[in-house]
Amino acid sequence: MIDGVTDRALAGRLLVATPVIGDPNFDRTVVLLLDHGDDGALGLVLNRPTDVDVGESLPQWAALVTDPAVVFVGGPVEQAAAIGLGRPTPGSHDREDRPWSPIPLAADGPGPLATLDLSADPGPDPRLEDVRVFVGYAGWGAGQLKAELDQEAWLVLPAVGSDLWGDAPEELWHRVLRRQRGSLAWLSLYPPDPSGN
C-alpha cells in the first residue's frame, strides 16, 4: 500500500520524479500511470514537449490537439510508436463508432481518459475535448516500479485535469509539487544543479 492506496489503484495517479531518480530520461518528469499491476506498469511523461507539430504527421487529428499542439516524448520505450490520449466528452461512451477506447482509472483520477486509434480518421464528431500525442512511453517490469518507489525515486500524487491538458507543460513538475502540503511543496524549489549553491 502507498499513501493509503493499494498498488492496483495507481492507474490515474502521477509519478513525480524526485532528485533521487538518477536517470536523465526521467529527471524532473511527471508521469501519468495508465496501467499498473503484478506484471508491471505503463505511463506517459506529461512534461516533455518536442518542437514537432502534430499536424505534420497526423493532420487528421491536428484540430483536436490542445495547446501546445506538438508531439510529446512519452518515455524512453518504443519511441518509434505513437500513443494518442484524449478526454471523451460526457455521454460519449455509449457510441460504438468512436475512434478511441476508454482507459479504466481509479475513481479519484483526473477524469475520463481514452487511448486513440491514431490511424483512424476521427470524423466530424469524435466526442473528444482534448488530445495529446506521445512518442514512446515509460514502462516498468514486474516489481521494478515498487523498487523505485521504495528507493523514494518517485512520489505518488493525485492528478488533476490541468496536469494533462495545461498549456505550460514545462512547468508541470514545479506546479504539481507546489500544490502539495508541507515539505513536498519545498521540493519544487530544488535547484537543477545543487552543487551550484
C-alpha positions in Angstrom: 0.0 0.0 0.0 1.3 3.5 -0.9 -0.2 6.6 0.9 -3.4 4.6 1.7 -3.8 3.4 -1.9 -3.4 -0.2 -3.0 -0.9 -0.8 -5.8 -3.7 -1.8 -8.1 -5.4 1.6 -7.8 -2.4 3.6 -9.1 -3.7 3.9 -12.6 -4.6 7.6 -13.0 -2.1 8.7 -10.4 1.0 10.8 -11.1 4.6 9.7 -10.6 6.6 12.7 -9.8 10.4 12.2 -10.1 12.5 13.2 -7.1 16.2 14.2 -7.2 17.0 10.5 -6.2 15.8 9.3 -9.7 19.3 9.4 -11.2 18.1 8.7 -14.8 18.2 11.6 -17.2 15.2 10.2 -19.1 13.1 10.9 -16.0 14.8 14.0 -14.5 12.0 16.3 -13.2 9.4 14.4 -15.1 5.7 13.9 -14.2 4.4 10.5 -15.4 0.7 9.7 -15.7 0.3 6.0 -14.8 -2.2 4.4 -17.3 -1.8 0.8 -16.1 -0.3 -0.9 -13.1 -0.4 -4.5 -11.9 1.6 -7.6 -11.0 3.2 -7.7 -14.4 4.5 -4.1 -14.4 3.4 -0.6 -15.1 3.0 1.7 -18.1 2.7 5.5 -18.1 3.3 8.6 -20.2 5.6 11.5 -19.4 3.4 14.6 -19.4 6.0 17.4 -19.4 8.4 16.7 -22.3 7.0 18.5 -25.4 9.0 18.5 -28.6 9.2 21.0 -31.4 7.3 18.7 -33.8 3.8 19.9 -34.7 1.2 17.1 -34.6 -0.2 18.4 -37.9 3.0 17.3 -39.7 2.5 13.6 -39.1 -1.2 13.3 -38.1 -3.1 16.1 -39.9 -6.5 14.4 -39.3 -6.0 14.8 -35.5 -4.5 18.3 -35.5 -7.7 20.2 -34.9 -8.4 18.3 -31.7 -5.0 18.7 -30.2 -4.8 21.0 -27.2 -2.1 23.7 -26.9 0.8 23.3 -27.3 -0.1 21.3 -30.4 3.1 19.4 -30.5 4.2 15.8 -30.1 5.4 14.9 -26.6 8.1 12.4 -25.6 6.1 9.9 -23.5 9.1 8.0 -22.3 12.2 6.1 -23.5 10.4 2.8 -24.5 9.4 2.3 -28.2 9.9 5.8 -29.3 9.0 4.8 -32.9 5.4 4.2 -31.8 2.8 7.0 -31.2 0.2 6.9 -28.4 -2.8 9.2 -28.5 -4.5 10.3 -25.3 -7.8 12.1 -25.3 -10.6 13.3 -23.0 -14.0 12.0 -24.0 -17.0 14.3 -23.8 -19.8 13.5 -21.4 -22.2 10.8 -22.6 -19.9 9.6 -25.4 -19.1 6.2 -24.0 -22.2 4.6 -25.5 -21.2 5.3 -29.1 -19.9 2.3 -30.9 -18.2 4.1 -33.8 -15.8 6.2 -31.7 -12.1 6.2 -32.7 -11.0 5.6 -29.1 -11.1 3.2 -26.2 -11.7 4.3 -22.6 -9.0 3.7 -20.0 -10.1 2.3 -16.6 -8.7 4.6 -13.9 -9.0 5.0 -10.2 -12.2 6.8 -9.2 -10.2 9.8 -7.9 -8.2 10.1 -11.1 -8.1 13.1 -13.5 -11.4 12.3 -15.1 -12.3 10.1 -18.1 -9.4 9.3 -20.5 -9.1 7.3 -23.7 -6.4 5.9 -25.9 -6.9 6.9 -29.6 -6.7 4.9 -32.8 -4.4 7.4 -34.5 -4.6 5.5 -37.8 -8.3 6.3 -37.9 -10.0 9.4 -39.1 -11.6 11.0 -36.1 -14.6 12.1 -38.2 -16.7 15.2 -37.8 -17.8 14.3 -34.2 -15.2 12.2 -32.4 -16.7 13.2 -29.0 -13.3 14.3 -27.6 -12.5 17.6 -25.9 -8.7 17.3 -25.7 -6.0 15.3 -27.5 -2.3 14.8 -26.8 0.1 12.7 -28.9 3.1 11.0 -27.4 6.0 9.1 -28.9 7.3 6.3 -26.7 6.2 5.5 -23.1 7.5 4.8 -19.7 7.5 1.1 -18.7 8.4 -1.0 -15.7 8.7 -4.7 -15.4 7.2 -6.8 -12.6 8.5 -5.4 -9.3 10.6 -2.6 -10.9 8.3 0.3 -10.0 7.9 -0.9 -6.5 11.7 -1.0 -6.1 12.0 2.6 -7.4 9.2 3.7 -5.0 11.0 2.0 -2.1 14.1 4.0 -3.1 12.0 7.2 -3.0 12.8 7.9 -6.6 9.1 8.8 -7.2 6.3 10.5 -5.4 2.8 9.1 -6.0 0.4 12.0 -6.1 -3.2 12.6 -7.3 -3.7 14.1 -10.8 -6.0 16.8 -11.9 -7.2 17.5 -15.4 -5.0 20.5 -15.9 -1.9 18.3 -15.4 -2.8 16.6 -18.6 -4.0 19.4 -20.8 -2.3 22.5 -19.4 -0.7 24.9 -21.9 2.6 25.2 -20.0 3.8 21.5 -19.7 7.4 22.6 -19.0 6.3 24.0 -15.6 4.3 20.9 -14.6 6.9 19.4 -12.2 7.1 22.6 -10.2 3.3 23.1 -10.4 2.4 19.7 -9.1 4.9 19.9 -6.2 3.9 23.5 -5.2 0.3 22.5 -4.7 1.3 19.8 -2.1 1.4 20.4 1.6 4.4 20.7 3.9 7.9 19.7 2.8 6.7 18.4 -0.6 6.0 21.9 -1.7 9.6 22.9 -0.8 10.9 20.2 -3.2 9.7 22.4 -6.1 12.5 24.8 -5.2 15.2 22.1 -5.5 17.8 23.5 -7.9 18.7 21.7 -11.2 22.3 21.6 -10.1 22.5 21.6 -6.3 26.4 21.8 -6.4 26.0 25.3 -7.7 24.6 26.5 -4.4 
